[in-house]
């Protein structure tokens, strides 16, 4: 049975085939008889109507543009409804009895989760399902946070892993990459906080040591190789992007602020080591991305390499060069980089 992604790909193939057939007919390389062209068009039209009725997909450019608008509206609506739930809770919370508070907190995520699951069976495009799922996740975050306040539970990083688990359940159940990103963010925060506490710091100070994030970055990069994501379009790329960002951003910070490192070395040595590591890892990311045909990895590797290079050029030459010469060097470096990437693309 076709999936929605495969049905959309089939529609796109039909449009591409029609355009190529028109072009071949115009140039005289292929001519179909009127009966053949009519039979082919009828077949494609019937197939398009069948797929559109079964999967609610985009059958032309206008529908694709409207779908983009619907995705944006769905995202903004989810954020607005989540904010509405948050402020509604806090406005009337003080006048509600404790028992009623607990019942509301427990029921809100369960009811919205059930509503999202019900919508999933009827909303093939997923716009309303994703909206309900995002609200369910926000209700669950409020649930854990406010139950902790009601029963005076000591704040703990364990809440992050609970939120991550619920977010992952929603993301995989509703095929929603936005919630997967939220679950990944909670997972990264939990790992970083745990490593920070093992190093003797208070868990809420997880961001003061950028090296706390390296273990989570490694885990995110490994997960797509051990979990089957054939039914979840874009999930492996989401893991890779989040993993590389979780790896590269701390390296960028440490290459300019060595005092935040755990390493008992001279600050200049720490910064220099992370600068070298950043260039090596970004180059490795570009090479692996090209080898495996992963455009997201290539783009992130190139972006980080350029950002790291510009920060180093600024450190080396901003104070000693005239400004026009400094920006000329930046421009020439960019041109050189374009030539290198062009050769790589040709290869």
C-alpha positions in Angstrom: 0.0 0.0 0.0 1.3 3.5 -0.9 2.2 6.0 1.8 1.3 9.7 1.5 4.9 10.5 0.6 4.9 7.9 -2.2 1.6 9.1 -3.5 2.9 12.7 -3.6 6.0 11.4 -5.4 3.8 9.7 -8.0 1.9 12.9 -8.7 5.1 14.8 -9.1 6.4 12.1 -11.5 3.2 12.5 -13.6 3.7 16.3 -13.9 7.4 15.8 -14.8 6.5 13.2 -17.4 3.9 15.5 -19.0 6.3 18.4 -19.2 9.0 16.2 -20.8 6.5 14.7 -23.2 5.4 18.2 -24.3 9.0 19.2 -24.8 9.8 16.1 -26.9 6.7 16.8 -29.0 7.7 20.4 -29.5 11.2 19.4 -30.6 9.9 16.6 -32.8 11.8 13.8 -31.0 8.6 12.0 -30.0 5.1 12.3 -31.4 2.1 10.5 -30.0 -1.1 10.1 -31.9 -4.1 12.0 -30.6 -5.7 8.8 -29.4 -2.6 7.7 -27.6 -2.2 11.1 -25.9 -5.8 11.3 -24.9 -5.7 7.8 -23.4 -2.5 8.6 -21.5 -4.0 11.9 -20.2 -7.2 10.1 -19.1 -5.1 7.5 -17.2 -3.0 10.1 -15.5 -6.1 12.3 -14.6 -7.9 9.3 -13.1 -4.8 8.2 -11.1 -4.3 11.8 -9.9 -8.0 12.0 -8.7 -7.7 8.7 -7.0 -4.5 9.6 -5.1 -5.8 13.0 -4.2 -9.0 11.5 -2.7 -7.1 8.9 -0.8 -4.2 10.9 0.6 -5.1 14.6 0.4 -2.0 15.5 -1.6 -1.0 18.4 -3.8 -2.0 17.8 -7.4 -0.6 21.1 -8.9 1.5 24.1 -8.0 -1.4 26.1 -6.6 -2.2 23.3 -4.2 1.4 23.1 -3.2 1.5 26.8 -2.4 -1.7 26.5 -0.4 -0.3 23.5 1.5 2.7 25.6 2.5 0.4 28.3 3.9 -1.5 25.6 5.8 1.7 24.3 7.3 2.6 27.8 8.5 -0.9 28.4 9.8 -0.8 25.0 11.6 2.5 25.9 13.2 1.4 29.4 14.3 -1.9 28.0 15.6 -0.1 25.3 17.6 2.1 27.9 19.2 -0.8 30.2 19.9 -3.0 27.5 21.5 -0.1 26.3 23.6 0.5 29.8 24.9 -3.2 30.2 25.5 -3.2 27.0 27.6 -0.2 28.1 29.5 -1.6 31.6 30.5 -5.0 30.1 31.2 -3.5 27.7 33.7 -1.6 30.5 35.5 -4.4 33.0 35.5 -7.0 30.8 37.3 -4.7 28.4 39.0 -4.8 30.0 42.4 -8.6 29.8 42.8 -8.8 26.1 42.0 -8.8 23.4 44.7 -5.7 21.1 44.8 -7.7 18.0 43.9 -9.2 19.7 40.9 -5.8 21.0 39.9 -4.4 17.5 39.9 -7.3 16.1 37.9 -7.0 18.9 35.3 -3.2 18.4 35.0 -3.6 14.6 34.5 -6.6 14.8 32.2 -5.4 17.7 29.9 -2.5 15.8 28.1 -4.4 12.5 28.0 -7.5 14.1 26.4 -5.5 16.1 23.9 -3.4 13.0 23.1 -6.6 11.0 22.5 -8.0 13.8 20.4 -4.8 13.9 18.3 -4.9 10.1 17.8 -8.5 10.3 16.7 -7.7 13.1 14.2 -4.8 11.0 12.9 -7.3 8.5 11.4 -9.2 11.2 9.6 -6.7 14.0 8.8 -4.4 12.5 6.1 -2.5 15.7 5.5 -1.9 16.0 9.3 -2.4 19.7 9.8 -5.0 19.5 12.5 -3.4 16.4 14.0 0.0 18.1 14.4 -1.7 21.1 16.0 -3.5 18.9 18.6 -0.3 16.9 19.2 1.7 20.0 19.9 -0.9 21.2 22.4 -0.8 17.8 24.1 2.9 18.0 24.5 2.7 21.5 26.0 0.0 20.3 28.4 2.2 17.4 29.5 5.2 19.8 30.1 2.8 21.9 32.3 1.6 18.7 34.0 5.0 17.6 35.2 6.1 21.2 36.0 3.1 22.2 38.0 2.6 18.9 39.8 6.1 19.3 41.1 5.1 22.8 42.4 1.9 21.5 44.0 3.6 18.7 45.9 6.8 20.7 46.5 9.1 18.2 44.6 12.7 19.3 44.3 13.4 20.4 40.7 15.4 17.7 38.9 16.7 17.1 35.3 14.7 13.9 35.3 11.8 16.0 34.0 13.6 16.5 30.8 13.8 12.8 30.0 10.1 12.4 30.8 9.2 15.2 28.4 11.6 13.7 25.8 9.9 10.3 26.0 6.4 11.8 25.7 7.5 14.1 22.8 9.1 11.1 21.0 5.9 9.1 21.4 3.9 11.9 19.9 6.5 12.5 17.2 6.6 8.9 16.0 2.8 8.4 16.5 1.8 11.5 14.6 4.8 11.6 12.2 5.7 15.1 13.4 9.3 16.4 13.0 8.6 19.6 15.1 7.8 17.4 18.1 10.8 15.3 17.4 13.0 18.4 17.6 11.3 19.3 21.0 12.0 15.7 22.3 15.6 15.9 21.1 16.0 19.3 22.9 14.7 17.7 26.1 17.0 14.7 25.6 20.1 16.9 25.1 19.2 19.0 28.2 18.9 15.8 30.3 22.2 14.3 29.1 24.0 17.6 29.6 22.6 18.2 33.0 23.5 14.7 34.1 27.1 15.0 33.0 27.2 18.4 34.7 26.1 16.9 38.0 28.6 14.0 37.7 31.3 16.7 37.3 30.1 18.3 40.6 28.0 21.3 39.3 24.3 22.1 39.9 22.2 20.6 37.1 20.7 24.0 36.1 24.2 25.2 35.2 24.4 22.7 32.3 25.2 25.4 29.8 28.2 26.8 31.6 30.4 23.8 30.4 29.8 23.3 26.6 31.5 19.9 26.8 28.5 18.6 28.6 26.7 18.4 25.2 29.2 16.2 23.4 27.8 12.9 24.6 24.3 13.9 23.5 25.6 14.9 20.1 27.2 11.5 19.6 24.0 9.7 20.6 21.9 11.8 18.1 24.3 11.0 15.3 24.3 7.3 16.1 20.5 6.8 16.5 19.6 6.9 12.7 22.0 4.0 12.1 20.3 1.7 14.5 16.6 2.7 14.2 14.5 2.0 11.2 13.0 5.2 9.9 11.7 4.1 6.5 8.2 5.1 7.5 9.2 8.5 8.8 10.3 10.9 6.2 12.9 13.4 7.3 13.5 11.9 10.8 17.1 10.7 10.1 18.0 14.2 8.7 16.4 15.8 11.8 18.6 13.6 14.0 21.7 14.4 12.0 21.0 18.2 11.9 20.3 18.3 15.7 23.4 16.1 16.4 25.7 18.3 14.3 24.4 21.5 15.8 24.8 20.0 19.3 28.4 19.1 18.4 29.5 22.2 16.4 28.0 25.0 18.6 29.9 24.0 21.8 33.1 23.6 19.7 32.5 27.2 18.4 32.0 28.5 21.9 35.1 26.6 23.3 37.3 27.8 20.4 36.6 31.4 21.5 36.1 30.9 25.3 38.5 28.2 26.5 38.0 29.1 30.1 34.7 27.2 30.1 36.4 23.9 29.3 37.0 21.0 31.7 40.5 20.6 30.4 43.2 21.7 32.8 45.3 23.4 30.1 46.3 26.9 29.3 43.3 28.9 27.8 45.1 29.6 24.6 46.0 26.0 24.1 42.4 24.9 24.7 41.0 27.4 22.2 43.6 26.5 19.6 42.9 22.8 20.1 39.1 23.3 19.6 39.7 25.4 16.6 41.7 22.7 14.9 39.1 20.1 16.0 36.4 22.3 14.5 38.1 22.6 11.1 38.8 18.8 11.1 35.2 17.8 12.0 33.6 20.2 9.7 35.8 19.0 6.8 35.0 15.4 7.8 31.2 16.2 7.8 31.5 17.6 4.3 33.4 14.5 3.1 30.9 12.1 4.7 27.9 14.1 3.5 29.2 14.0 -0.1 30.0 10.3 0.2 26.6 9.4 1.5 24.7 12.0 -0.5 23.4 13.7 2.6 22.9 17.3 1.7 22.0 18.4 5.2 25.3 17.1 6.5 27.2 18.9 3.7 25.4 22.2 4.3 26.0 22.2 8.0 29.7 21.2 7.6 30.3 24.0 5.1 28.4 26.5 7.2 30.3 25.7 10.3 33.7 25.7 8.5 32.9 29.2 7.0 31.8 30.6 10.4 34.8 29.2 12.2 37.1 30.5 9.4 35.6 34.0 9.6 35.9 34.2 13.4 39.6 33.2 13.1 40.3 35.7 10.3 38.7 38.3 12.6 40.9 37.3 15.5 44.1 37.4 13.4 43.7 40.4 11.2 40.9 42.8 12.3 43.2 44.9 14.5 46.2 45.0 12.2 44.5 45.4 8.8 42.7 48.3 7.2 39.0 47.5 7.1 38.8 47.5 3.3 41.7 45.1 3.1 40.2 42.8 5.7 36.9 42.5 3.9 38.8 42.1 0.6 40.5 39.1 2.1 37.1 37.7 3.3 35.7 38.1 -0.2 38.7 36.5 -1.9 38.5 33.6 0.6 34.8 33.1 -0.2 35.7 33.1 -3.9 38.4 30.5 -3.3 35.9 28.4 -1.3 33.4 28.6 -4.2 36.1 27.2 -6.5 36.9 24.3 -4.1 33.2 23.5 -3.7 32.7 23.6 -7.5 35.5 21.1 -8.0 34.0 18.9 -5.4 30.5 19.1 -7.0 32.0 18.2 -10.4 33.9 15.3 -8.9 
